[in-house]
Amino acid sequence: MKVYKRGSGQPEVTVVGSLHGDEPTGRRAIEKFLEEEHEFNAAVKFIVANEEALKRDVRYIDTDLNRSFPGDHDSDSHEERLAAKIMDEIDTDKVLDLHTTHSYPLPFATFTNLNDRTKSMMRGTGVTQAVHFPEHNGTLNEHFDGVIVETGFQKTEMALHNAVGVITNFLASEGVLDVSYGESDPEIYRHRETIKGDWEFTARNFSLVEKGETYARKDGDEMVAQEDFYPVLMSTDGYNGMLGFRAYIEEKDR
């Protein structure tokens, strides 16, 4: 774990990158943002999380770090020990967590806690879609008013560009930076079902799949929608043993 602090006083927000070691964009975005000349109105903390997994270019060493919070200092698992250290390091109640994906080229948010503060944070990231995962399964953003932003395709320059833009816009929206920014009005989707198995995904994420439509294939078999839904984080090779998630529109953030 590598920690940077900018600005004076108690940090008001924390930006986290590279919880997963095969997602170096978070680290690169933080480093690139810090290379830029910014004047900070308030303190902010930046955490490059899983350095050991980054060195090995693997998602994790022992267990998925973003399924390991709040962690355990005495665990045999590298990630569970690291999760506990990250929890100790975060002394703010607003957390922006940067990730990348195999499923979608544009930034979108995921979150656990739906409240006015997380809605405001989502608007500040500039995303146009956000997905509500209310289930608690060990992610970092369960423990704070936190928002994950998937910034684009894994290990691409476009994802890096998007991630730096998300950091800048978010910190400006929080009053940390004096730069122009825009607020979005995200469509909010809610997780309904996790689709298991290794399939070829044939639909498009965030595009309506209507009842009766085929959205995945494997060895001559077809997966057909039993009801209307929106695919989220669905991809052919993004996960081992899982296609992704079915979701429906929960609300328009206003």
Beta strands, then each sheet from edge to edge (+ up, - down):
strand 1: 2-6
strand 2: 13-17
strand 3: 44-48
strand 4: 94-101
strand 5: 108-111
strand 6: 129-132
strand 7: 145-153
strand 8: 187-196
strand 9: 200-201
strand 10: 214-218
strand 11: 221-224
strand 12: 230-232
strand 13: 242-252
sheet 1: 1+ 3- 2- 4- 7- 5+ 6+ 8+ 13- 12+
sheet 2: 9+ 10- 11+
end
